[in-house]
Every structure is written in C-alpha cells, then in structure tokens.
Amino acid sequence: MIPLVIHLLNRRQQKRLRFPAVRFVLISQRRVARTYNLRNWLLLAVRTLAIIFLVLLMAHPLWETGVGLSARGAPLSTAIIVDNSLSMQVRDDGAPFREAKQAAALILEALEDRDRAALIATNPAGRAEPRFKDARETALKDLEPLAVSAGTADLTAALRTGYGLLRQAGGQKAMWVLTDLGLPGWDRLSLPAVGEYDPTIPVKIVTVGSPEPAPSATIKSLEPRTDHVAPGLDLEIAATLVNFTPGAIPDVAARLALDGKVRDEKRVTLPADSELTVDFRFKLDRPGSHAGYVSLHGDGFAGNRRHHFTIHTRDRLNVLLVDGDPQRALVASETYFLSRALNPTGDVASSVLLPQVILPGAVEQVDPEGYQVLVLANVPTLPPAFVARLATFVERGGGLMLSLGDRVMAEDYNRTLWRNASPLLPGPLGERRRVPLDQNVTVAEVDLTHPALEPFADRRLLDSLRSARVSSYFEVAPTGGRTLMRLSNGAPLLVEKQLGKGRILLLASTADSAWNRLPLKTGYVPLVQSLVTHIAGGDTGSMDTGITAGTAKRWFTATDHAGKRVRVVDPNLAEREVTLAPVDGKASGAFDGNHVAGIYRVVSPGGGLELPALYAVNPPPGESRLERMTDDELQRKLGPVDHEVLSAGALAGGGTRTDLALALVVVLILTLLFESWLGQRNYE
C-alpha cells in the first residue's frame, strides 16, 4: 500500500511538445479526409438515383399530353369497353350510343399499326369472345355492327374481361370505358367480383349524352286479369305504368295492339314519381298464337315505350255429355249439375267450355272427333261400334270421363270397356257399395300434386271437397291408373288412366247429387272445369307477359321428345338451335340468347312438340330510369382503381401518351457508368 502511494506522489506529469513537421502532416490529413467524405456522399447519391431509376423503369411511367389518344414508345394494348345497355338508346333518341361509337372510332383511329385493341360490350348479346387484334381496320370492323341490347349494363363482367386481356399483354396498357353513367348498370358494379385487377392501369371513363336528368317513363309490368283465355271471350290485361320524373307527364296515350292492330287505347296523365294502372279489354277472333304489345305515346319524356306479350289458345272446348238417366224435371237429370258446372252463366258467347247433352240412343250417330271431351254419365250400356270409335278418339288425344250410377251394369262395362284390346277403364268394376246411414264416409284424400287438382291447394276449396258425404259408390281396382281422390274408408273415388295420347277419368260415384253431396259444394264447379280441361289436353289458353332480356327461356315437354331440336328465331331473324335433354322425367331445353326486345318464334322442324310458338322478351323497367352515377358514388365504386372521368368532347383534342421506358434505361445506364467511375476514383 505504502509503495503505491509513493509511486503516485512521485509520478511525472505529462508534457505536450509540438513538433512543427507533424503539424503539417495533420493539416494535410484533414484536408484529404474532407475530399474523401465529399466523394462518399456523391457516390451514395449516385447509387440512390440508380435505384430510383430502376424502380421507375419497373413502374413503366408514361408522359401524357391532352387525353393521350395516340401512344409513342412501346406498343400499346387498349381495352375499349362500350356501354350498349338500353339506357344508351332511350336517352336523347339514341344520341349517347352514337357518341360512344364515335368516341371508340377516334380511339381506334389514333392507334398505330403495331398497337392492339380489344372491343368489349357491356352486353355481349352473343358476340364472339373479345380478343386483341393487331390491325386497326379489323377493330373498326368490330365496332360497326355493335348494337344496343335490351338489358342492363354488366360492367362487372366487362371489366373482368378487360383486365384479363390486359394481364396477358405487354408494353403499354390502357382501358377506356364509354358510357352514359346510367345508375342501373353502374349501381350493380362490384369491384371484388371483378376479381384480379391492376390498379396501375389507367382507366379513362368517357361520359356521353346529356348530363341533365331527362323526364322518363315506361311500362313496368303487364298482368292478365282473365281466368279463361279463348276466342270470343272478353279478355282483360292490366298495364302498370311508372313515371320516374319529379313532375307529372300529361296527355300520354297508352295503346294495346294485338297481331299488329290497335285494339284499345286510354289517355292518361302519369303522376309525378309514382305508378298508374291502366286496364285494357279486347277479344281474340281466332285460336292459335298471338303477339301483342302495350305502348306509350306522347311528347316530352324518354324511356322504353313498348312491352310485348303473347297469347296461346286453342278453340273453345266442345264437351259432349251423354245423359244416361234423363228426367222430365231438368234439375233431376243426370247431367244437370255437370252442364251447369261447365257453363255456369248459360251464355254460350262467354263460355270457354261448350257442353252439349244427348241421350244414350244417339251415341251411334255421334262422331267423337267433333269434340275434345266426352262424358258418359250413368250410361247403362254402349254399342260395340261406338266403343271402337271411342277408343280411337282417346288414343288420338281426346278426353273421356265416366261417372257411374244405379243404371250402370258393372259386368257389361267390364266386358265392353275393360276386357278389350284398348281398355277404357282404369280397372275392373266391382260391386256397388251402399254406406250405412250411421256411417259418415267423405272425401279424405286429394292428390294436390296432380295438375288438375293444384287449385285445391286453397284451403277453402279443399275443405269443401272433404266435407262432401258419399252414400254410394262402385268398387274399383285400379290397374296402372292413378288414384286422384280417395274416400275416408280407403276406397278410390276418382281414378285417372292414360291411353295413347288421351286421358280417361273414372268417378266411382254419380255426377249428380243422388249418391254424394259433391255437386252441392262450392268446389264442384272448379273441380269439374279443371278435370275436363285437363283431359282435353291442358289449358284452353294463356297469356304470357314475357321474360326479362338477358334471362334464359326454358321449356319442358314429354320425355319422349328428348334429343329433338327446336329452332329459335329472334326479332332480328337470327336463328339458333336448342336440343332438348332429359331432366327429371321430362324433356327440357333452354335458350339464353334473349338479348333483343320483341317476339321470338319457336320452330320445331319435325313437328309434334307441344311448345308455344311465340314468346316475348322485354327490357328491365329500371333501364328507363335515366339517373346518372355521381362523382362521389363513382369514386366509392372504383376505390383503388386509377381512373379519370372525361367528356366525349375532350377526345377531339387528341394528345399523346409517351412511354418513358427507353429514356429511363438510357439514364439508368449512364448513372451506373458514372457510379462505377466514381467508385474507382474513390479507392485510388
């Protein structure tokens, strides 16, 4: 410890001596260090610039003047989306669509020979799959036949197609959208549904048409107001008109035309921003297929002014009733309730079903081919010659209904109608069963899946049938038939059988009130009418108010027609074939080329198909709502997509788009050479 203290006390103090020669060395060293620091900072800056130029080169920057119609530099791949929805036609007498085609032509004409373009329609309407084409003239040829569709713009599908094409292209890329910014189409746009999109590809939206809102109205829908459709009957259809305008539209003529002739007209004032229903009445002068439309006429408003519909009808059904138990008092006759159910008003001019009553003795002089349905009501026996004609009648598509009673001889029916080459009974008849007075046998089961009994899904009608008491009936053992109604004791009451193209119905009880209370129920009239219409081959007629443009038309027919072809002819006379395929026990076909509004014809080259010969296609009513997408709404829809909204007039100024890639490559090479030289000097 003491030696350490002595050492510290006697330690020599350090003296700093300055040598003049060393002083000059230190000054020189500091001067050289400053030079090296400057070179290092300069080298860092050059290397940083090289990285920046490389990033810019990978970003493929462009220098644009004006709207950049023509391109300079690398070849340009351009996707041009043309809005050809109905709003482009109904607004300003079609001016928006004409402007869109002119704008597309300007874009195509500005291309160079090495550039490529693809024309994409928002409503393809059966056009060929879009693809890039090298020759500018070829792209212009695609533009010429482009026409307006009857549907709403599918901008989601159009953008998906455009991005898909540009994804596979090299060089410069651009996308143009020529549209009226109609709200119905743009409101449906979903950017996530577009799929993979490139936010770096500039999208230029060129607006066409007047930006001012136009008064607009259209026919929203048609609704038949008539249960039975047949020639000679008073028919009624209701048209719902809608006004999209804040102000009323006065003096509008609403007309109904059928087969090219105006049948009814109403003059109305369309209330502001609301709907109005107009009823039309008319008659058919012949059976068959008919084409019609409701149209609006007036000044000062735009929108789709025509809604098509079709009518399919056969002639009125002639029904022959053979009364096997006629009485002096008409109300006591076997066919009294049947004839009243078929024609409740007794007015031949207004009835779809035309019943005629004869006695059994007159059947030998009857030609069944003059009728669609024959009803044998409690007829004791039938002559063999008439049975043979009856079998031929049913096999060819006629309808036969048999109701039993106390005059029917079961053994004779089994011999003449069951034990022969073409059995007209769904099964042999057994004994007559009388229900004791102390028992309550009623209708228990009704096959609501059967077409003729579907109306009885209405609870009130079904309860009226089920409350009907049955006091007597014949036993029936159905063989290959379908039981449509069954009693509470399990016995069949109504059985159906098919023979050839025709149908047979057997009612095991009477058609009058002698053995049951069915004729006294509210469901009796619709039951008889539905059964007779069914065995006659279906409905007497129907009105079809059409399908919406862009949706598929489907048909269903008998399964034995599977493999057959039908030809569909659209309003522009273009034809396509559809092959029927077996689906769930039926032959089915679908046609998806319904892009033009109007009447389509269905032609069966081989014949024999029970398909409507005509059907109607109508635009969606929303296409007549001529509101435009606002800038804020458009920004929310497109989100991260780099887009710019231009007017059609801006295209007249042209302009260029120059690719800076080559210039950046040159600058990058020079920068790297300078960096290399500077780095070598720095280490010398």
C-alpha positions in Angstrom: 0.0 0.0 0.0 2.8 2.5 1.0 4.8 1.8 -2.2 1.7 2.6 -4.3 1.2 5.9 -2.5 4.9 6.8 -3.0 4.5 6.0 -6.7 1.5 8.2 -7.2 3.1 11.1 -5.4 6.3 10.9 -7.4 4.6 10.3 -10.8 5.8 12.5 -13.6 3.4 15.0 -15.1 2.9 14.6 -18.9 4.2 17.4 -21.1 2.8 18.0 -24.6 5.5 19.0 -27.1 4.6 20.2 -30.5 6.7 19.2 -33.5 6.3 21.6 -36.5 6.8 18.8 -39.1 3.9 16.7 -37.6 1.7 19.7 -37.5 1.8 20.0 -41.3 1.1 16.2 -41.7 -2.1 16.5 -39.6 -3.3 19.5 -41.6 -2.8 17.6 -44.8 -4.6 14.6 -43.4 -7.7 16.6 -42.5 -7.8 18.2 -46.0 -7.7 14.8 -47.7 -10.4 13.4 -45.3 -12.8 16.2 -46.4 -12.3 15.3 -50.0 -13.0 11.6 -49.4 -16.1 12.4 -47.4 -17.4 14.5 -50.3 -16.7 11.6 -52.8 -18.5 9.2 -50.4 -21.6 11.4 -50.3 -21.6 11.8 -54.0 -21.3 8.1 -54.5 -24.2 7.4 -52.2 -26.3 9.9 -54.1 -25.5 8.3 -57.5 -26.3 4.8 -56.2 -29.6 6.1 -54.7 -30.5 7.6 -58.0 -29.8 4.4 -59.8 -32.2 2.5 -57.5 -34.8 5.2 -58.1 -34.4 5.0 -61.9 -34.7 1.2 -61.7 -37.9 1.4 -59.7 -39.4 3.9 -62.1 -38.4 1.7 -65.0 -40.3 -1.2 -63.5 -43.3 1.0 -62.9 -43.4 1.7 -66.6 -44.1 5.5 -66.4 -45.8 7.4 -69.2 -45.8 11.1 -70.2 -49.2 12.2 -71.4 -50.4 15.3 -73.2 -54.1 16.1 -73.7 -56.2 12.9 -73.2 -53.4 10.7 -74.6 -55.2 9.2 -77.6 -52.1 8.1 -79.5 -49.1 6.4 -78.0 -45.4 6.8 -78.5 -42.8 4.3 -77.5 -43.6 0.7 -76.7 -46.7 -1.0 -78.5 -50.0 -0.1 -76.8 -52.6 -2.6 -75.8 -56.0 -0.9 -75.4 -59.2 -2.4 -74.0 -62.2 -0.4 -75.1 -65.5 -1.1 -73.1 -68.6 0.3 -74.8 -71.8 0.5 -72.8 -74.5 -0.8 -75.1 -77.3 -1.1 -72.5 -80.8 0.1 -73.3 -80.4 3.4 -71.5 -77.9 4.4 -74.2 -80.7 4.2 -76.7 -83.8 5.5 -74.9 -82.0 8.7 -73.7 -82.0 11.6 -76.2 -83.2 9.4 -79.1 -80.1 7.2 -79.0 -77.6 10.1 -79.0 -75.4 8.6 -76.2 -74.8 5.4 -78.1 -73.9 7.2 -81.3 -71.5 9.4 -79.4 -70.0 6.3 -77.8 -69.3 4.6 -81.1 -67.8 7.9 -82.5 -65.6 8.1 -79.4 -64.5 4.5 -79.9 -63.7 5.2 -83.5 -61.5 8.1 -82.5 -59.6 5.9 -80.1 -59.1 3.2 -82.7 -58.1 5.6 -85.5 -55.4 7.1 -83.2 -53.7 3.7 -82.8 -50.5 2.8 -84.8 -50.1 -0.3 -86.8 -48.1 -2.1 -84.1 -50.8 -1.3 -81.4 -53.5 -3.7 -80.5 -57.1 -3.2 -79.4 -60.0 -5.2 -78.0 -63.6 -4.1 -78.2 -65.7 -5.2 -75.2 -69.5 -4.7 -75.0 -71.2 -4.5 -71.6 -74.0 -6.6 -73.1 -72.3 -9.1 -75.5 -75.6 -10.4 -76.9 -74.0 -13.5 -78.4 -70.9 -11.7 -79.9 -67.6 -13.5 -80.3 -65.3 -13.6 -77.3 -63.3 -10.3 -77.2 -59.6 -10.5 -78.1 -56.8 -8.2 -79.0 -56.4 -7.6 -82.8 -53.3 -6.1 -84.4 -54.9 -4.3 -87.3 -56.7 -1.1 -86.6 -59.1 -1.7 -89.5 -60.1 -5.0 -88.0 -61.0 -3.4 -84.7 -63.1 -0.8 -86.5 -65.0 -3.6 -88.3 -65.9 -5.0 -84.9 -67.3 -1.6 -83.9 -69.6 -1.1 -86.9 -72.1 -4.0 -86.1 -72.2 -3.3 -82.4 -75.8 -2.6 -81.4 -77.8 -1.7 -78.4 -79.0 -4.5 -76.2 -82.3 -4.6 -74.3 -80.7 -5.3 -71.0 -78.8 -3.6 -68.2 -75.0 -3.0 -68.5 -72.9 -5.7 -66.9 -69.9 -3.6 -66.1 -68.5 -6.2 -63.7 -68.2 -8.8 -66.4 -66.8 -6.2 -68.9 -64.1 -5.0 -66.5 -63.2 -8.6 -65.7 -62.8 -9.3 -69.4 -60.7 -6.2 -69.9 -58.3 -6.8 -67.1 -58.0 -10.4 -68.1 -56.9 -9.4 -71.6 -54.5 -6.7 -70.4 -53.0 -9.1 -67.9 -51.6 -11.2 -70.8 -50.4 -8.2 -72.8 -47.0 -6.5 -72.7 -45.9 -2.9 -73.3 -48.1 0.0 -72.6 -51.7 -0.8 -71.4 -54.8 1.4 -71.3 -58.5 0.9 -70.7 -61.3 3.1 -71.9 -65.0 2.9 -70.7 -67.5 4.8 -72.9 -70.8 5.1 -71.0 -73.7 7.3 -70.0 -73.0 6.5 -66.3 -76.6 5.2 -66.1 -77.4 4.4 -62.5 -79.0 0.9 -63.0 -75.8 -0.5 -64.6 -73.2 1.3 -62.5 -75.0 0.6 -59.3 -74.6 -3.1 -59.9 -70.8 -2.8 -60.4 -68.9 -4.8 -57.8 -65.1 -4.4 -57.8 -64.5 -7.5 -55.7 -66.5 -9.5 -58.2 -64.2 -8.2 -61.0 -61.5 -10.4 -59.5 -57.9 -9.7 -60.1 -57.5 -6.1 -61.3 -54.4 -4.0 -61.9 -54.6 -0.6 -60.1 -51.7 0.7 -62.1 -53.6 0.5 -65.4 -55.2 3.9 -66.1 -59.0 3.7 -66.7 -60.5 6.6 -68.6 -64.2 6.9 -68.3 -65.7 8.9 -71.2 -69.2 10.2 -70.5 -71.7 10.5 -73.3 -75.2 12.0 -73.5 -76.6 15.0 -71.7 -75.8 15.2 -68.0 -79.1 16.8 -67.3 -81.8 14.5 -66.0 -84.5 13.7 -68.6 -88.2 13.1 -67.9 -88.7 9.3 -68.3 -91.5 6.8 -68.0 -92.1 3.2 -69.0 -94.3 0.2 -68.7 -93.3 -1.6 -65.6 -95.4 -4.8 -66.0 -98.4 -6.5 -67.5 -100.8 -8.7 -65.6 -103.7 -10.8 -67.1 -107.0 -10.2 -65.4 -108.9 -13.0 -67.0 -109.1 -16.6 -65.7 -110.1 -18.2 -69.1 -108.5 -17.3 -72.4 -110.2 -18.4 -75.6 -111.5 -16.9 -78.8 -114.7 -14.8 -78.5 -114.3 -14.1 -74.8 -113.8 -10.7 -73.2 -110.2 -10.6 -72.2 -108.6 -8.1 -69.8 -105.0 -7.2 -69.1 -103.6 -4.5 -66.7 -100.6 -2.4 -67.5 -98.6 -0.8 -64.7 -97.1 2.5 -65.9 -94.3 4.2 -63.9 -93.1 7.7 -64.1 -89.5 8.3 -62.8 -89.8 12.1 -63.1 -90.4 14.5 -60.3 -93.1 16.2 -62.4 -96.3 14.8 -63.9 -96.3 13.8 -67.6 -99.6 14.8 -69.2 -101.5 13.6 -72.2 -99.9 10.1 -72.6 -101.7 7.7 -74.9 -101.5 4.0 -73.8 -102.4 1.6 -76.5 -102.8 -2.1 -76.7 -102.1 -3.8 -80.1 -102.7 -7.4 -81.0 -101.4 -9.0 -84.2 -100.4 -5.6 -85.5 -103.8 -3.9 -84.9 -104.7 -1.4 -82.1 -107.5 -3.0 -80.0 -107.8 -0.4 -77.2 -106.4 3.0 -76.2 -106.5 5.0 -73.0 -105.3 8.6 -72.4 -103.8 9.3 -69.0 -101.7 11.7 -67.1 -98.8 9.9 -65.4 -98.5 11.3 -61.8 -95.1 12.5 -60.6 -92.7 9.9 -59.4 -95.3 7.1 -59.0 -97.2 4.3 -60.7 -100.5 4.1 -62.5 -102.5 1.0 -63.6 -104.4 1.0 -66.9 -106.9 -1.7 -67.8 -107.3 -2.9 -71.5 -110.1 -5.0 -72.8 -110.2 -7.0 -76.1 -111.2 -10.2 -77.8 -109.5 -12.9 -79.8 -111.0 -13.5 -83.2 -109.3 -16.9 -83.8 -107.4 -19.6 -81.9 -103.7 -20.1 -82.1 -100.7 -18.0 -81.1 -100.9 -14.2 -80.9 -98.3 -11.4 -80.5 -99.2 -8.2 -78.8 -97.8 -5.2 -77.0 -98.7 -2.2 -74.9 -97.1 1.1 -76.0 -96.9 4.7 -74.7 -97.2 7.7 -77.0 -96.5 11.3 -76.1 -94.0 14.1 -76.1 -91.5 15.4 -73.5 -90.4 12.1 -72.0 -87.9 9.3 -72.7 -87.8 5.6 -71.7 -88.7 2.3 -73.2 -92.2 2.7 -74.6 -93.2 -0.8 -75.5 -93.9 -4.0 -73.5 -94.6 -7.2 -75.5 -96.8 -10.2 -74.6 -98.1 -13.3 -76.2 -101.3 -15.3 -76.1 -101.6 -19.0 -76.8 -105.1 -20.5 -77.1 -107.0 -23.3 -78.7 -110.5 -23.0 -79.8 -113.2 -23.3 -77.2 -113.7 -26.8 -75.9 -116.7 -28.8 -77.2 -117.9 -31.2 -74.5 -120.4 -34.0 -75.2 -122.5 -35.1 -72.2 -124.3 -38.4 -72.6 -127.2 -38.4 -70.0 -127.9 -42.0 -69.0 -130.7 -41.0 -66.7 -132.8 -38.2 -68.2 -135.8 -36.9 -66.3 -138.7 -34.7 -67.1 -137.6 -32.3 -64.5 -134.3 -30.9 -65.8 -132.8 -30.5 -62.4 -133.3 -34.2 -61.7 -131.4 -35.2 -64.9 -128.0 -36.9 -64.5 -126.1 -34.2 -66.4 -127.8 -31.2 -64.9 -125.1 -30.3 -62.4 -122.3 -31.2 -65.0 -123.7 -28.9 -67.7 -124.2 -26.0 -65.2 -120.6 -26.5 -63.8 -119.2 -26.4 -67.3 -121.1 -23.2 -68.3 -122.4 -21.6 -65.1 -123.8 -18.5 -66.8 -125.5 -20.3 -69.6 -124.1 -17.8 -72.0 -122.6 -19.6 -75.0 -120.8 -16.4 -76.2 -118.8 -16.0 -73.0 -118.1 -19.6 -72.1 -114.8 -21.4 -72.7 -116.4 -24.8 -72.3 -119.4 -25.6 -74.6 -121.4 -28.5 -73.3 -123.9 -30.4 -75.4 -126.3 -33.0 -73.9 -127.6 -36.1 -75.8 -129.3 -39.3 -74.8 -127.7 -42.8 -75.0 -129.7 -43.8 -78.0 -128.0 -41.1 -80.1 -124.4 -42.2 -79.5 -124.2 -44.4 -82.5 -124.7 -41.3 -84.8 -122.1 -39.3 -82.9 -118.6 -38.7 -84.3 -116.4 -38.2 -81.3 -113.8 -36.3 -83.4 -116.0 -33.3 -83.3 -115.4 -32.9 -79.5 -112.5 -32.6 -77.2 -114.1 -34.4 -74.3 -116.9 -37.0 -73.9 -118.7 -37.5 -70.6 -120.7 -40.7 -70.1 -122.9 -40.1 -67.1 -124.7 -43.2 -65.7 -125.0 -44.7 -69.2 -126.3 -48.3 -68.9 -124.6 -49.9 -72.0 -122.5 -48.8 -75.0 -122.8 -50.2 -78.6 -119.6 -52.1 -79.7 -119.2 -49.9 -82.8 -119.3 -46.7 -80.6 -116.8 -48.2 -78.2 -114.3 -48.8 -81.0 -114.7 -45.2 -82.2 -114.4 -44.1 -78.6 -111.1 -46.0 -78.1 -109.7 -44.4 -81.3 -110.8 -41.0 -80.1 -109.0 -41.3 -76.8 -105.8 -42.8 -78.3 -105.5 -39.8 -80.7 -105.6 -37.4 -77.7 -109.3 -37.0 -76.8 -110.6 -36.9 -73.2 -113.1 -39.4 -71.7 -114.9 -39.0 -68.3 -117.0 -41.8 -66.9 -119.4 -41.3 -63.9 -121.3 -44.2 -62.5 -124.8 -44.6 -61.1 -127.7 -47.0 -60.5 -128.2 -47.7 -64.2 -124.7 -48.8 -64.8 -124.3 -52.6 -65.3 -120.8 -53.4 -63.9 -120.4 -56.7 -65.8 -121.3 -55.1 -69.1 -118.8 -52.2 -68.5 -116.1 -54.8 -67.7 -116.8 -56.7 -70.8 -117.0 -53.8 -73.3 -114.7 -51.2 -71.7 -112.2 -53.4 -69.8 -111.7 -56.7 -71.5 -110.7 -55.5 -74.9 -107.6 -54.5 -76.9 -107.8 -50.9 -75.7 -109.3 -50.9 -72.2 -111.2 -47.7 -71.5 -111.5 -48.4 -67.7 -108.6 -47.8 -65.3 -109.5 -51.1 -63.7 -112.4 -53.6 -63.4 -115.5 -52.5 -61.6 -116.6 -54.4 -58.5 -119.9 -54.3 -56.6 -121.9 -51.3 -55.7 -121.3 -50.3 -52.0 -124.0 -48.6 -50.0 -122.8 -46.7 -47.0 -125.0 -47.3 -43.9 -126.8 -44.3 -42.6 -125.0 -44.5 -39.3 -121.6 -44.1 -41.0 -120.1 -40.9 -42.4 -117.9 -41.6 -45.4 -116.4 -38.4 -47.0 -113.6 -37.4 -49.4 -110.5 -37.9 -47.4 -107.5 -37.7 -49.8 -107.0 -35.4 -52.7 -103.8 -35.6 -54.8 -102.8 -31.9 -54.8 -99.7 -32.8 -56.9 -101.9 -33.6 -59.9 -102.1 -30.6 -62.4 -105.9 -30.7 -62.4 -106.1 -30.6 -58.6 -103.5 -28.0 -57.9 -106.1 -25.2 -57.5 -107.4 -27.1 -54.4 -104.3 -26.2 -52.5 -106.7 -23.3 -51.5 -107.8 -24.5 -48.1 -111.4 -23.3 -48.6 -111.8 -25.3 -51.8 -110.2 -28.3 -50.3 -112.4 -28.3 -47.2 -115.5 -28.0 -49.4 -114.5 -31.3 -51.1 -113.6 -33.1 -47.9 -116.9 -32.2 -46.3 -118.9 -33.9 -49.1 -120.6 -37.1 -47.9 -120.8 -40.1 -50.2 -123.7 -42.5 -49.7 -122.9 -45.0 -52.5 -120.1 -45.9 -54.9 -118.7 -48.7 -57.1 -115.6 -50.6 -56.0 -112.7 -50.1 -58.5 -109.5 -52.0 -58.6 -107.1 -49.6 -60.4 -104.6 -51.3 -62.7 -101.9 -48.9 -63.8 -104.1 -45.9 -63.1 -103.5 -43.0 -60.7 -105.9 -42.5 -57.8 -106.7 -38.8 -57.6 -109.3 -38.9 -54.8 -110.0 -41.4 -52.1 -112.8 -41.9 -49.6 -112.3 -41.9 -45.8 -112.8 -45.7 -45.8 -109.9 -46.1 -48.3 -112.0 -46.7 -51.4 -110.9 -45.0 -54.7 -113.4 -42.3 -55.8 -111.6 -40.7 -58.8 -109.1 -42.6 -60.9 -107.1 -41.4 -64.0 -105.7 -43.6 -66.8 -103.7 -42.7 -69.9 -104.5 -44.4 -73.2 -102.3 -43.4 -76.2 -102.2 -39.6 -76.2 -105.5 -39.3 -74.4 -106.7 -39.4 -70.8 -109.6 -41.2 -69.0 -111.2 -40.3 -65.7 -113.5 -42.6 -63.8 -115.7 -41.2 -61.0 -116.9 -44.2 -58.9 -120.0 -42.4 -57.8 -122.6 -40.2 -59.6 -122.0 -36.8 -61.2 -125.3 -35.6 -59.7 -126.4 -35.5 -56.0 -128.0 -38.9 -56.0 -125.1 -40.8 -54.4 -123.0 -37.9 -53.0 -123.1 -34.2 -52.0 -120.2 -33.1 -54.2 -122.5 -31.1 -56.6 -123.8 -29.1 -53.7 -120.3 -27.9 -52.6 -118.5 -24.7 -53.7 -115.6 -26.8 -55.0 -117.7 -28.7 -57.5 -117.6 -26.1 -60.3 -113.8 -25.6 -60.3 -113.4 -29.4 -59.9 -115.4 -30.2 -63.0 -113.9 -27.4 -65.1 -110.3 -28.3 -64.1 -110.8 -32.1 -64.7 -112.5 -31.5 -68.1 -109.8 -29.0 -69.2 -107.1 -31.4 -68.1 -108.3 -34.4 -70.0 -108.8 -32.2 -73.1 -105.1 -31.6 -73.1 -104.4 -28.8 -70.7 -105.4 -25.1 -70.5 -107.7 -23.7 -73.2 -105.3 -20.7 -73.4 -103.0 -18.4 -71.5 -101.3 -15.0 -71.6 -97.6 -14.8 -71.3 -96.2 -11.4 -70.3 -92.7 -12.4 -71.3 -89.3 -12.7 -69.7 -86.6 -10.1 -68.9 -83.9 -9.5 -71.5 -80.8 -11.5 -70.7 -82.5 -14.3 -68.9 -83.0 -17.8 -70.3 -86.2 -19.2 -71.8 -86.9 -22.7 -70.6 -89.3 -25.4 -72.0 -90.5 -28.7 -70.5 -92.3 -31.3 -72.5 -92.8 -35.1 -72.6 -89.7 -37.1 -72.0 -90.1 -39.0 -75.3 -89.1 -35.7 -77.1 -85.6 -35.8 -75.5 -82.9 -35.4 -78.2 -85.2 -33.4 -80.6 -84.2 -29.9 -81.6 -86.1 -26.7 -81.8 -85.1 -23.6 -83.7 -85.4 -20.1 -82.1 -85.7 -17.1 -84.3 -85.1 -13.7 -82.7 -86.7 -10.4 -83.7 -83.7 -9.7 -86.0 -84.3 -13.0 -87.7 -81.1 -14.6 -86.4 -81.6 -18.3 -85.7 -80.2 -20.7 -83.2 -81.0 -24.3 -82.3 -81.7 -25.8 -78.9 -81.5 -29.6 -78.2 -84.0 -31.0 -75.6 -82.4 -33.1 -72.9 -84.0 -35.5 -70.4 -84.3 -33.8 -67.0 -86.3 -35.2 -64.0 -88.6 -37.3 -66.2 -89.2 -34.6 -68.8 -87.5 -33.3 -71.9 -86.1 -29.8 -71.2 -84.3 -27.1 -73.2 -83.1 -23.6 -72.5 -82.3 -20.7 -74.8 -80.0 -17.9 -73.4 -79.7 -15.6 -76.4 -82.6 -13.3 -75.4 -80.8 -10.0 -75.7 -83.2 -8.2 -78.1 -86.6 -7.0 -77.0 -89.5 -8.3 -79.1 -91.3 -11.5 -80.1 -89.3 -14.7 -80.6 -90.5 -17.6 -82.7 -90.0 -21.3 -81.7 -90.0 -23.7 -84.7 -90.0 -27.5 -84.4 -88.6 -28.8 -87.6 -90.0 -32.3 -87.2 -93.3 -31.1 -85.6 -95.1 -32.9 -82.8 -93.7 -30.7 -79.9 -96.4 -29.1 -77.8 -94.4 -25.9 -77.2 -95.7 -22.3 -77.5 -94.9 -21.0 -81.0 -94.1 -17.5 -79.6 -92.7 -15.8 -76.5 -91.9 -12.2 -75.6 -88.7 -10.6 -74.3 -88.9 -7.2 -72.6 -86.2 -4.8 -71.2 -85.9 -4.3 -67.4 -88.0 -1.3 -66.4 -85.0 0.2 -64.4 -83.2 0.9 -67.7 -85.8 3.7 -68.3 -84.7 5.4 -65.0 -82.3 7.8 -66.6 -80.4 8.9 -63.5 -76.5 9.1 -63.7 -73.9 8.0 -61.2 -72.4 10.9 -59.3 -68.6 11.5 -59.0 -68.7 10.6 -55.3 -70.6 7.4 -56.0 -68.2 6.5 -58.8 -65.2 7.1 -56.5 -66.7 4.7 -53.9 -67.4 2.1 -56.6 -63.9 2.1 -58.2 -61.9 2.7 -55.0 -58.2 2.0 -55.6 -58.6 1.9 -59.4 -56.7 4.8 -61.1 -59.5 6.4 -63.1 -60.3 9.7 -64.8 -63.6 10.9 -65.9 -63.7 12.8 -69.3 -66.3 14.2 -71.6 -66.7 13.0 -75.1 -65.7 16.4 -76.3 -62.3 16.1 -74.7 -61.4 13.4 -77.2 -61.4 15.9 -80.1 -58.2 17.5 -78.7 -56.4 14.2 -79.1 -53.0 14.2 -77.4 -50.2 11.7 -76.9 -49.0 9.1 -74.4 -45.2 8.6 -74.5 -43.5 5.6 -72.9 -40.6 6.8 -70.8 -39.1 3.3 -70.5 -36.3 3.8 -73.1 -35.3 7.2 -71.7 -35.1 5.7 -68.2 -33.0 2.8 -69.5 -30.5 5.3 -71.0 -30.4 7.4 -67.8 -30.0 4.3 -65.7 -27.1 3.0 -67.8 -25.4 6.4 -67.6 -25.9 6.6 -63.9 -24.4 3.1 -63.4 -21.4 4.0 -65.5 -20.8 7.2 -63.5 -21.2 5.2 -60.3 -18.5 2.8 -61.5 -16.1 5.5 -62.5 -16.7 7.4 -59.2 -16.2 4.3 -57.2 -12.8 3.5 -58.8 -11.6 7.1 -58.2 -12.7 6.9 -54.6 -10.3 4.0 -53.9 -7.3 5.3 -55.8 
